[in-house]
Amino acid sequence: MFPYRLLLRHLSRHPAAPSPSPSFLLPHRTFAFSSAEEAAAERRRRKRRLRIEPPLHALRRDPSAPPPPRDPNAPRLPDSTSALVGPRLSLHNRVQSLIRAFDLDAASVVARHSTFSRTRPTVFTCNAIIASMYRAKRYEDAIALFQFFFNQSNIVPNVVSYNNLINTHCDMGNVDKGLEVYRHIVENAPFSPSSVTYRHLTKGLVDTGRIDDALELLKEMLGKGHGADSLVFNNLIKGFLELGNLQKAEELFDELKGRCLVYDGVVNATFMEWYFKQGRDMEALESYSSLLNRKFRMVPATSNVLLEVLLKYGQMKEAWDMFERMLDDHTPPTFQAVNSDTFNLMVNNCFKEGKIEEALTTFRKVGTKSTCRPFVMDVAGYNNMIVRYCEHGMLVEGYSIFQELMSKSLSPDVTSYRALIEGYLKAERFEDAVIMFHKMVDANLWVVASFGNKVFEELIKNQMTADCARILTNMSKKDHKPDPSCYEVVLKGLCNEKALDEASGLIELMVKHGIGFTPSLRETLTTSFGEAGRREEIDRQLNALQWGYVPRYPPQGASLRT
């Protein structure tokens, strides 16, 4: 007991210090976050990012070892999708909006000028404008843009870039140049050619009568370990069928079925079309039945090709049966069996046969097969109905579809408005055309110079120049400013009608936005205002700009190869 007494005596002479606040037991936290929950969320985010993108030292066996020196001769890699953010994404969207408005020259100028700015385009932006040039059959411009972006501007191309170039060369008949690009990929690129590369090359070789070279390329593709691509085989099968060599085509088809448990039904469509052309309808339908017996779940890209062949050769019962079958198979989100192109094929066939009511009934079949498997029609499907109605002069019905499109929380695009505007002009309903044009401008859509000038010229012929001036004024307030040529067309119309006050307002807009005057426009304005005794006024306005006319965008069809 004695030690305990000593301890008590010691504690009485030396009392313990007051205990600190219990907060010392809490973990130390900085004030970088407003709450502990926010800090925990940040830690989870960092851990998740490290799992997705581990640091380079984590990939080395010895984390303490210094990183290896970078090889200056190592090939640079193309942009990944993570580069398409911020200002570069905004640039990409702007170029895409110009492409969708069919203003390829302006899209090219915007993309090319951005290479000299801080916001350089990604490879995806470059590919988009090159592919749009190819689709417009402006092959020289597509090749020139590839040269500018990837050889002059030091942007690293990816396999899609090379595929666009190969496809362009092949469509121009320069298959050997396409093969040179292919060899360059094999020898120098940090990636391998894709199946799309072989599709373009084999199609180009077959189209130029070099089917033996295409066959060798197919063997090379298989020898390099690539999978048996159905569309590559299809190119060769189609080539042999066109040569009348049915036996070789069937041998290739058997080889494809031996290599793939599931193949693309486009191959059957190729056989069907060849049989139909030969007048062997029974064998064509047998090929079609053999495909159905395999019970493949076909994606719309395949099913639409089969539908197109059946409709083209008058097999209406089989086509409608297949359409109904596709609607039954459509079980989103598990499987998508139809798209807007599917409906467009059937609707267009109805319009072609003059069955207008049946076309609308077909369009309304969206989502009627089952309440749990609806297909949500997109803008392209609505646009097709609007265009077809306008082609047949049924503008009331076309506008009704347009209103339905807007009621579905979808945004009409350039095609939607252009179809109705052109339909109204054709029907001489000019006031309706003006109203629709104002709606198009209010939607902040890009008005291509060729389309805008065409509408303005038609309205000016019908004494509606003042309405054109109001449209231009409205356009100048939007993000997408009118092309300088639009001002010239409208100003000349106003001068011819002696509407100089409206012309003066447009001139002020041109000066405000830094748009110069062509010599032709300057002469017209000087003459018209001079005859009205307002020469001093026009001289003051014209001299407000100290530089000459510099077009904001190149004229339509201008060469981009300089």
C-alpha positions as CSV (number, residue, x, y, z in Angstrom):
1,M,0.0,0.0,0.0
2,F,3.0,2.3,0.6
3,P,3.7,3.1,-3.1
4,Y,0.1,4.2,-3.5
5,R,0.4,6.6,-0.6
6,L,3.5,8.1,-2.2
7,L,1.6,8.5,-5.4
8,L,-1.3,10.3,-3.8
9,R,1.1,12.6,-1.9
10,H,2.9,13.4,-5.2
11,L,-0.4,14.2,-7.0
12,S,-1.6,16.5,-4.1
13,R,1.7,18.5,-4.3
14,H,1.8,18.7,-8.1
15,P,-1.8,18.9,-9.5
16,A,-2.3,17.9,-13.1
17,A,-2.6,20.6,-15.7
18,P,-6.2,21.3,-16.9
19,S,-7.2,18.9,-19.7
20,P,-7.1,20.5,-23.1
21,S,-10.2,20.9,-25.2
22,P,-11.4,17.6,-26.6
23,S,-11.1,19.1,-30.1
24,F,-7.4,18.0,-30.1
25,L,-8.6,14.5,-30.8
26,L,-10.2,15.6,-34.1
27,P,-8.0,15.3,-37.3
28,H,-6.4,18.4,-38.5
29,R,-8.3,19.9,-41.5
30,T,-7.4,22.9,-43.6
31,F,-10.0,25.4,-44.8
32,A,-9.7,24.5,-48.5
33,F,-13.1,22.9,-48.3
34,S,-16.3,24.1,-46.8
35,S,-17.2,20.8,-45.1
36,A,-15.7,17.4,-44.3
37,E,-18.1,15.9,-46.8
38,E,-16.7,18.1,-49.6
39,A,-13.1,17.1,-48.7
40,A,-14.1,13.4,-48.7
41,A,-15.7,13.8,-52.1
42,E,-12.5,15.4,-53.4
43,R,-10.4,12.5,-52.1
44,R,-12.7,10.0,-53.8
45,R,-12.4,12.0,-57.0
46,R,-8.6,11.9,-56.9
47,K,-8.6,8.2,-56.2
48,R,-10.9,7.5,-59.1
49,R,-8.8,9.6,-61.4
50,L,-5.6,7.8,-60.3
51,R,-7.4,4.5,-61.1
52,I,-8.3,5.7,-64.6
53,E,-5.1,7.6,-65.3
54,P,-2.3,6.2,-63.1
55,P,0.8,8.3,-62.8
56,L,3.7,7.2,-64.9
57,H,5.8,6.1,-61.9
58,A,3.1,3.6,-61.0
59,L,3.7,1.8,-64.2
60,R,7.4,1.2,-63.5
61,R,8.6,-1.7,-61.5
62,D,10.7,0.4,-59.2
63,P,8.9,3.6,-58.2
64,S,12.0,5.1,-56.8
65,A,13.9,4.9,-60.1
66,P,14.0,8.1,-62.1
67,P,11.8,8.2,-65.2
68,P,13.5,7.1,-68.4
69,P,14.7,9.9,-70.8
70,R,12.2,10.7,-73.5
71,D,13.2,9.4,-76.9
72,P,13.3,12.4,-79.3
73,N,12.7,10.1,-82.2
74,A,9.6,8.5,-80.7
75,P,6.5,9.1,-82.8
76,R,4.0,11.7,-81.6
77,L,0.6,10.4,-80.7
78,P,-2.7,11.9,-82.1
79,D,-5.1,13.7,-79.8
80,S,-7.4,11.7,-77.5
81,T,-11.0,12.6,-76.9
82,S,-9.9,14.2,-73.6
83,A,-8.4,17.0,-75.7
84,L,-11.8,18.0,-77.0
85,V,-12.8,20.3,-74.1
86,G,-13.1,24.0,-73.4
87,P,-12.2,26.4,-76.2
88,R,-11.2,23.5,-78.5
89,L,-14.6,22.0,-78.1
90,S,-16.3,25.3,-78.8
91,L,-14.2,25.6,-82.0
92,H,-15.2,22.1,-83.0
93,N,-18.9,22.8,-82.4
94,R,-18.6,26.0,-84.5
95,V,-17.0,24.1,-87.4
96,Q,-19.7,21.4,-87.1
97,S,-22.5,24.0,-87.2
98,L,-21.1,25.4,-90.4
99,I,-20.8,22.0,-91.9
100,R,-24.4,21.2,-91.0
101,A,-25.4,24.6,-92.6
102,F,-23.6,23.4,-95.8
103,D,-21.1,26.3,-95.6
104,L,-18.0,24.3,-96.1
105,D,-15.9,27.2,-97.2
106,A,-16.6,29.1,-94.0
107,A,-16.0,25.9,-91.9
108,S,-12.6,25.5,-93.7
109,V,-11.6,29.1,-93.1
110,V,-12.5,28.9,-89.4
111,A,-10.6,25.7,-88.9
112,R,-7.5,26.8,-90.9
113,H,-7.3,30.2,-89.1
114,S,-7.5,28.5,-85.7
115,T,-4.1,26.8,-86.4
116,F,-2.4,30.2,-86.0
117,S,-4.2,31.0,-82.7
118,R,-3.9,29.7,-79.2
119,T,-6.9,27.5,-79.6
120,R,-5.6,25.0,-82.2
121,P,-8.0,22.5,-83.7
122,T,-7.9,18.9,-82.6
123,V,-7.6,16.1,-85.0
124,F,-11.3,15.5,-84.7
125,T,-12.1,19.0,-86.0
126,C,-9.7,18.5,-88.9
127,N,-11.2,15.2,-89.8
128,A,-14.7,16.7,-89.7
129,I,-14.0,19.3,-92.4
130,I,-12.0,16.9,-94.5
131,A,-14.8,14.3,-94.5
132,S,-17.3,17.0,-95.3
133,M,-15.3,18.0,-98.4
134,Y,-15.1,14.4,-99.4
135,R,-18.9,13.9,-99.1
136,A,-19.4,17.1,-101.2
137,K,-17.1,15.4,-103.8
138,R,-14.6,18.3,-103.5
139,Y,-11.7,15.9,-103.5
140,E,-8.9,18.3,-104.3
141,D,-9.9,20.5,-101.4
142,A,-10.0,17.4,-99.1
143,I,-6.4,16.5,-100.1
144,A,-5.3,20.1,-99.7
145,L,-6.7,20.3,-96.2
146,F,-5.0,17.1,-95.2
147,Q,-1.7,18.5,-96.4
148,F,-2.3,21.8,-94.6
149,F,-3.4,20.4,-91.2
150,F,-1.2,17.4,-90.8
151,N,1.9,18.2,-92.9
152,Q,2.2,22.0,-92.6
153,S,0.5,22.7,-89.3
154,N,2.1,19.9,-87.4
155,I,-1.2,18.3,-86.1
156,V,-0.8,14.6,-85.6
157,P,-3.3,12.6,-87.8
158,N,-5.1,9.5,-86.5
159,V,-6.3,6.4,-88.5
160,V,-9.5,8.2,-89.4
161,S,-7.5,11.0,-91.0
162,Y,-5.6,8.5,-93.2
163,N,-8.8,6.7,-94.0
164,N,-10.3,9.9,-95.3
165,L,-7.3,10.5,-97.5
166,I,-7.3,7.0,-98.8
167,N,-11.0,7.1,-99.6
168,T,-10.5,10.4,-101.4
169,H,-7.7,9.0,-103.6
170,C,-9.7,5.9,-104.4
171,D,-12.8,7.8,-105.4
172,M,-10.6,9.9,-107.7
173,G,-9.3,6.7,-109.3
174,N,-5.8,7.2,-107.8
175,V,-5.7,3.8,-106.0
176,D,-1.9,3.7,-106.1
177,K,-1.7,6.9,-104.1
178,G,-4.1,5.3,-101.6
179,L,-1.8,2.3,-101.4
180,E,1.1,4.6,-100.7
181,V,-0.8,6.1,-97.8
182,Y,-1.5,2.6,-96.5
183,R,2.2,1.6,-96.7
184,H,3.1,4.8,-94.9
185,I,0.7,3.8,-92.0
186,V,2.2,0.3,-91.8
187,E,5.8,1.6,-91.8
188,N,5.6,4.9,-89.8
189,A,2.4,5.3,-87.9
190,P,2.1,4.4,-84.2
191,F,-1.1,2.5,-84.9
192,S,-2.2,-0.2,-87.4
193,P,-4.6,0.2,-90.3
194,S,-8.2,-0.4,-89.4
195,S,-10.8,-2.6,-91.1
196,V,-12.1,0.7,-92.7
197,T,-8.7,1.2,-94.3
198,Y,-9.0,-2.2,-96.1
199,R,-12.6,-1.5,-97.1
200,H,-11.7,1.7,-98.9
201,L,-8.7,0.1,-100.6
202,T,-10.4,-3.1,-101.7
203,K,-13.4,-1.1,-103.1
204,G,-11.0,1.2,-105.0
205,L,-9.1,-1.7,-106.4
206,V,-12.3,-3.5,-107.5
207,D,-13.7,-0.3,-109.0
208,T,-10.6,0.1,-111.2
209,G,-10.6,-3.5,-112.4
210,R,-7.7,-4.7,-110.2
211,I,-9.6,-7.4,-108.4
212,D,-6.6,-9.7,-108.1
213,D,-4.7,-7.0,-106.2
214,A,-7.8,-6.6,-104.0
215,L,-7.7,-10.3,-103.3
216,E,-4.0,-10.1,-102.3
217,L,-4.8,-7.2,-100.0
218,L,-7.5,-9.3,-98.4
219,K,-5.0,-12.1,-97.7
220,E,-2.6,-9.5,-96.3
221,M,-5.3,-8.3,-94.0
222,L,-6.0,-11.8,-92.7
223,G,-2.3,-12.5,-92.4
224,K,-1.7,-9.5,-90.2
225,G,-4.2,-10.9,-87.7
226,H,-7.1,-8.6,-88.5
227,G,-10.6,-10.2,-88.2
228,A,-12.6,-11.2,-91.2
229,D,-14.4,-8.0,-92.0
230,S,-17.7,-8.7,-93.8
231,L,-17.6,-5.5,-95.8
232,V,-14.1,-6.2,-97.1
233,F,-15.3,-9.6,-98.3
234,N,-18.4,-7.9,-99.7
235,N,-16.3,-5.7,-101.9
236,L,-14.6,-8.7,-103.5
237,I,-17.8,-10.7,-103.7
238,K,-19.5,-7.8,-105.5
239,G,-16.5,-7.5,-107.9
240,F,-16.6,-11.2,-108.8
241,L,-20.3,-11.1,-109.3
242,E,-20.0,-8.1,-111.7
243,L,-17.5,-10.1,-113.6
244,G,-20.0,-13.0,-113.8
245,N,-17.8,-15.3,-111.6
246,L,-20.5,-16.6,-109.3
247,Q,-18.4,-19.6,-108.2
248,K,-15.6,-17.4,-106.9
249,A,-18.1,-15.1,-105.1
250,E,-19.7,-18.1,-103.4
251,E,-16.3,-19.4,-102.4
252,L,-15.5,-16.1,-100.7
253,F,-18.9,-16.1,-99.0
254,D,-18.3,-19.7,-97.7
255,E,-14.9,-18.6,-96.4
256,L,-16.5,-15.6,-94.6
257,K,-19.1,-17.8,-93.0
258,G,-16.4,-20.2,-91.9
259,R,-14.4,-17.4,-90.2
260,C,-17.4,-15.6,-88.7
261,L,-20.3,-17.1,-86.7
262,V,-22.2,-13.8,-87.4
263,Y,-21.6,-11.8,-90.5
264,D,-23.0,-8.7,-92.0
265,G,-26.2,-9.2,-93.9
266,V,-25.0,-6.7,-96.5
267,V,-23.3,-9.6,-98.3
268,N,-26.7,-11.2,-98.8
269,A,-28.0,-8.0,-100.1
270,T,-25.2,-8.0,-102.7
271,F,-26.2,-11.5,-103.9
272,M,-29.9,-10.5,-103.9
273,E,-29.3,-7.4,-106.1
274,W,-27.2,-9.4,-108.5
275,Y,-29.8,-12.1,-108.8
276,F,-32.6,-9.5,-109.3
277,K,-30.6,-7.9,-112.1
278,Q,-30.3,-11.3,-113.8
279,G,-34.0,-11.8,-113.5
280,R,-33.5,-14.7,-111.0
281,D,-36.0,-13.4,-108.4
282,M,-36.5,-16.9,-106.9
283,E,-32.8,-17.3,-106.1
284,A,-32.6,-13.8,-104.7
285,L,-35.5,-14.5,-102.3
286,E,-33.8,-17.8,-101.4
287,S,-30.7,-15.9,-100.4
288,Y,-32.8,-13.5,-98.4
289,S,-34.6,-16.4,-96.6
290,S,-31.3,-18.1,-95.8
291,L,-30.2,-15.0,-94.0
292,L,-33.5,-14.8,-92.0
293,N,-33.2,-18.4,-91.1
294,R,-30.0,-17.6,-89.2
295,K,-32.0,-15.4,-86.9
296,F,-29.4,-12.7,-86.7
297,R,-30.3,-9.6,-84.7
298,M,-29.5,-7.1,-87.4
299,V,-28.6,-3.5,-86.7
300,P,-30.4,-0.8,-88.8
301,A,-27.4,-0.2,-91.0
302,T,-27.7,-3.8,-92.3
303,S,-31.5,-4.0,-92.3
304,N,-31.9,-0.8,-94.2
305,V,-29.7,-2.1,-97.0
306,L,-31.9,-5.2,-97.3
307,L,-35.0,-3.0,-97.2
308,E,-33.6,-0.8,-100.0
309,V,-32.9,-3.8,-102.2
310,L,-36.4,-5.2,-101.7
311,L,-38.1,-1.9,-102.4
312,K,-35.9,-1.2,-105.4
313,Y,-37.0,-4.5,-107.1
314,G,-40.6,-4.3,-106.2
315,Q,-40.7,-6.9,-103.4
316,M,-43.2,-5.0,-101.4
317,K,-44.7,-7.8,-99.3
318,E,-41.2,-8.9,-98.1
319,A,-40.2,-5.3,-97.5
320,W,-43.3,-4.5,-95.4
321,D,-42.9,-7.8,-93.5
322,M,-39.3,-7.0,-92.7
323,F,-40.3,-3.5,-91.6
324,E,-42.8,-4.9,-89.2
325,R,-40.3,-7.5,-88.0
326,M,-37.8,-4.7,-87.3
327,L,-40.3,-2.8,-85.2
328,D,-41.0,-6.0,-83.2
329,D,-37.2,-6.5,-82.6
330,H,-36.8,-2.9,-81.5
331,T,-36.3,-3.2,-77.7
332,P,-34.3,-0.2,-76.4
333,P,-32.1,0.1,-74.5
334,T,-31.2,-3.5,-75.0
335,F,-31.3,-3.5,-78.8
336,Q,-32.0,-0.9,-81.4
337,A,-33.4,-2.4,-84.6
338,V,-34.7,0.7,-86.4
339,N,-33.6,4.3,-86.9
340,S,-35.0,7.3,-88.7
341,D,-33.5,6.1,-92.0
342,T,-35.6,3.0,-91.8
343,F,-38.8,5.1,-91.6
344,N,-37.5,7.4,-94.3
345,L,-37.1,4.4,-96.7
346,M,-40.7,3.3,-96.2
347,V,-42.1,6.8,-96.2
348,N,-40.3,7.8,-99.4
349,N,-41.6,4.6,-101.1
350,C,-45.1,5.6,-100.2
351,F,-44.7,9.1,-101.6
352,K,-43.1,7.6,-104.8
353,E,-46.2,5.4,-105.3
354,G,-48.5,8.4,-104.5
355,K,-49.8,6.9,-101.3
356,I,-49.6,10.1,-99.2
357,E,-52.0,8.9,-96.4
358,E,-50.1,5.6,-96.1
359,A,-46.8,7.6,-95.8
360,L,-48.2,9.5,-92.8
361,T,-49.5,6.3,-91.3
362,T,-46.1,4.7,-91.6
363,F,-44.5,7.7,-90.0
364,R,-46.9,7.5,-87.1
365,K,-45.9,3.9,-86.5
366,V,-43.2,5.2,-84.3
367,G,-43.7,3.7,-80.9
368,T,-47.0,2.0,-81.7
369,K,-45.8,-1.5,-81.7
370,S,-45.4,-1.6,-77.9
371,T,-45.7,1.0,-75.2
372,C,-42.5,-0.2,-73.6
373,R,-40.5,-0.2,-76.9
374,P,-41.0,3.2,-78.4
375,F,-38.8,4.7,-81.1
376,V,-38.2,8.4,-80.6
377,M,-38.1,10.0,-84.0
378,D,-35.2,12.4,-84.5
379,V,-34.9,15.6,-86.5
380,A,-33.8,13.8,-89.6
381,G,-37.0,11.8,-89.7
382,Y,-39.2,14.9,-89.3
383,N,-37.1,16.7,-91.9
384,N,-37.7,13.9,-94.4
385,M,-41.5,14.3,-94.0
386,I,-41.3,18.1,-94.3
387,V,-39.2,17.8,-97.5
388,R,-41.5,15.3,-99.1
389,Y,-44.6,17.3,-98.3
390,C,-43.0,20.5,-99.7
391,E,-42.0,18.6,-102.9
392,H,-45.6,17.7,-103.4
393,G,-46.9,21.2,-102.7
394,M,-48.5,20.2,-99.4
395,L,-47.2,23.1,-97.4
396,V,-49.9,23.1,-94.7
397,E,-49.1,19.5,-93.9
398,G,-45.4,20.2,-94.0
399,Y,-45.8,23.1,-91.6
400,S,-47.9,20.9,-89.3
401,I,-45.0,18.4,-89.1
402,F,-42.7,21.3,-88.4
403,Q,-44.8,22.4,-85.5
404,E,-44.9,18.8,-84.2
405,L,-41.1,18.7,-84.4
406,M,-40.9,21.8,-82.2
407,S,-43.5,20.3,-79.7
408,K,-41.3,17.3,-79.2
409,S,-38.6,19.4,-77.6
410,L,-36.4,19.0,-80.7
411,S,-34.7,21.9,-82.4
412,P,-35.3,22.3,-86.2
413,D,-32.1,22.6,-88.1
414,V,-31.2,24.3,-91.4
415,T,-32.9,21.7,-93.5
416,S,-36.2,22.1,-91.7
417,Y,-36.3,25.8,-92.4
418,R,-34.9,25.7,-95.9
419,A,-37.5,23.1,-97.1
420,L,-40.4,25.3,-95.9
421,I,-38.9,28.6,-97.2
422,E,-38.2,27.1,-100.6
423,G,-41.7,25.6,-100.7
424,Y,-43.3,29.0,-99.8
425,L,-41.2,30.7,-102.5
426,K,-42.2,28.1,-105.1
427,A,-45.9,28.6,-104.1
428,E,-45.5,32.4,-104.3
429,R,-46.4,32.7,-100.6
430,F,-43.7,35.3,-100.0
431,E,-45.0,36.7,-96.7
432,D,-44.9,33.2,-95.2
433,A,-41.4,32.8,-96.6
434,V,-40.3,36.0,-94.8
435,I,-41.9,34.9,-91.5
436,M,-40.1,31.5,-91.7
437,F,-36.8,33.2,-92.6
438,H,-37.2,35.4,-89.5
439,K,-37.8,32.3,-87.4
440,M,-34.6,30.7,-88.9
441,V,-32.6,33.8,-87.9
442,D,-34.1,33.9,-84.4
443,A,-33.1,30.3,-84.0
444,N,-29.5,31.5,-84.5
445,L,-28.9,29.1,-87.4
446,W,-26.2,29.9,-90.0
447,V,-27.6,31.2,-93.3
448,V,-25.3,30.2,-96.1
449,A,-24.6,33.0,-98.6
450,S,-25.8,31.0,-101.6
451,F,-29.2,30.2,-99.9
452,G,-29.6,33.7,-98.4
453,N,-28.9,35.4,-101.7
454,K,-31.3,33.1,-103.6
455,V,-34.1,34.0,-101.2
456,F,-33.3,37.7,-101.2
457,E,-33.2,37.9,-105.0
458,E,-36.6,36.1,-105.2
459,L,-38.1,38.5,-102.6
460,I,-36.6,41.6,-104.4
461,K,-38.2,40.5,-107.7
462,N,-41.6,40.6,-105.9
463,Q,-41.1,44.1,-104.4
464,M,-40.3,42.9,-100.8
465,T,-36.9,44.5,-100.6
466,A,-37.8,46.2,-97.3
467,D,-38.5,42.8,-95.7
468,C,-35.0,41.7,-96.9
469,A,-33.5,44.7,-95.1
470,R,-35.3,43.9,-91.9
471,I,-34.1,40.3,-92.1
472,L,-30.5,41.5,-92.6
473,T,-30.9,43.8,-89.6
474,N,-32.1,40.9,-87.5
475,M,-29.2,38.7,-88.7
476,S,-26.7,41.3,-87.7
477,K,-27.8,41.1,-84.1
478,K,-27.1,37.3,-83.9
479,D,-23.9,35.3,-83.4
480,H,-23.9,34.3,-87.1
481,K,-23.5,37.5,-89.0
482,P,-24.7,37.8,-92.6
483,D,-22.2,37.2,-95.4
484,P,-21.0,40.5,-97.1
485,S,-22.5,39.4,-100.4
486,C,-26.0,39.4,-98.8
487,Y,-25.6,43.1,-98.0
488,E,-24.6,43.8,-101.6
489,V,-27.7,42.0,-103.0
490,V,-30.1,43.8,-100.8
491,L,-28.5,47.2,-101.1
492,K,-28.6,47.1,-104.8
493,G,-32.3,46.1,-104.6
494,L,-33.0,49.0,-102.3
495,C,-31.2,51.5,-104.6
496,N,-33.2,50.3,-107.6
497,E,-36.4,51.0,-105.6
498,K,-35.0,54.3,-104.4
499,A,-35.4,53.2,-100.7
500,L,-32.4,55.1,-99.6
501,D,-33.3,55.5,-96.0
502,E,-33.4,51.7,-95.5
503,A,-30.1,51.5,-97.5
504,S,-28.5,54.0,-95.3
505,G,-29.4,51.9,-92.2
506,L,-27.7,48.8,-93.8
507,I,-24.6,50.8,-94.7
508,E,-24.3,51.9,-91.0
509,L,-24.5,48.2,-90.1
510,M,-21.7,47.3,-92.6
511,V,-19.5,50.1,-91.2
512,K,-20.2,49.0,-87.6
513,H,-19.2,45.4,-88.3
514,G,-16.1,46.4,-90.4
515,I,-17.5,45.1,-93.7
516,G,-16.0,46.9,-96.7
517,F,-17.6,47.7,-100.0
518,T,-16.9,46.2,-103.4
519,P,-16.1,48.6,-106.2
520,S,-19.4,47.6,-107.9
521,L,-21.5,48.3,-104.7
522,R,-19.6,51.5,-104.1
523,E,-20.4,52.7,-107.6
524,T,-24.1,51.8,-107.2
525,L,-24.4,53.6,-103.9
526,T,-22.6,56.7,-105.1
527,T,-24.8,56.9,-108.2
528,S,-28.1,56.4,-106.4
529,F,-27.4,58.7,-103.5
530,G,-25.9,61.3,-105.8
531,E,-29.0,61.4,-108.0
532,A,-31.1,61.9,-104.8
533,G,-28.9,64.9,-103.8
534,R,-27.4,62.9,-100.9
535,R,-23.8,62.6,-102.2
536,E,-22.2,64.1,-99.1
537,E,-24.0,61.7,-96.9
538,I,-22.9,58.6,-98.8
539,D,-19.3,59.8,-99.1
540,R,-19.1,60.2,-95.4
541,Q,-20.5,56.7,-94.8
542,L,-18.3,55.1,-97.5
543,N,-15.2,56.8,-96.1
544,A,-15.9,55.6,-92.6
545,L,-13.9,52.5,-93.4
546,Q,-10.2,53.3,-94.1
547,W,-9.5,49.9,-95.7
548,G,-10.8,48.2,-98.8
549,Y,-13.2,45.3,-99.1
550,V,-12.0,42.1,-97.4
551,P,-14.6,39.3,-97.5
552,R,-15.2,37.6,-94.2
553,Y,-15.3,34.3,-95.9
554,P,-14.3,33.1,-99.4
555,P,-17.0,33.0,-102.1
556,Q,-18.9,29.9,-102.7
557,G,-16.9,27.3,-104.5
558,A,-13.6,29.1,-104.1
559,S,-10.5,27.0,-104.1
560,L,-8.9,26.3,-100.7
561,R,-5.6,24.9,-102.1
562,T,-3.8,28.2,-102.0
